[in-house]
Amino acid sequence: MRSYTPLPFLALMVVFARPTGASMGIGIALVIMGEMIRLWGVSIAGSETRTTGPVGGTFLITQGPFAYVRNPLYLGNMLLYVGVGVMSQALFPWLTLAALLYFLWQYALIVSLEEEYLGKKFGDEYSRYSQRVPRFFPVFQRYPASANEQPELDWGRGIVSERSTLLSIGSVTLLLVLIACLQSGR
């Protein structure tokens, strides 16, 4: 169900939207930053990141954005949500803050299951990795290259995987631009 949990927040952000030129600019910058982190991550991790079923994974990925933060896709998602909240200015800042706190809580629950799986599968290597690389807030010291096999960076695969995310981002942004235009009388 985690794929649908953003929908109530997005609906409220549209219904109560009061976008301005400045909020759109700042929000779009946050959305782009979040999507670039996501795209980089899925270009390495591949389609395994799109599963909503049982926890699993073929690799302990420690390169790319995973060398700086253990959960770059969740970090990217949170930047996307905050960016949309800033763009919309809906009940700002309370709705954006509520969404951020909700998703931090949701992802913490999901991550606990993922970490349990990775700890069992990759043992000491995962333990070393998790001690040096934080869950959600990146460090700017790269985790050293691992002896574990790593998937290849494939930007094309990443773009294909992100198709629905990119379409959603574009649709919400266009809708907020239209709302901004209607509210300003253009």
Secondary structure, DSSP 8 states (H G I E B T S, - for coil): -TTTTHHHHHHHHHHT----HHHHHHHHHHHHHHHHHHHHHHHHHGGGGG--SS---S----SGGGGT-S-HHHHHHHHHHHHHHHHH-TTTTHHHHHHHHHHHHHHHHHHHHHHHHHHHHHHHHHHHHHHHS-SSS--SS-----SS------HHHHHHHTHHHHHHHHHHHHHHHHHHHHHHT-
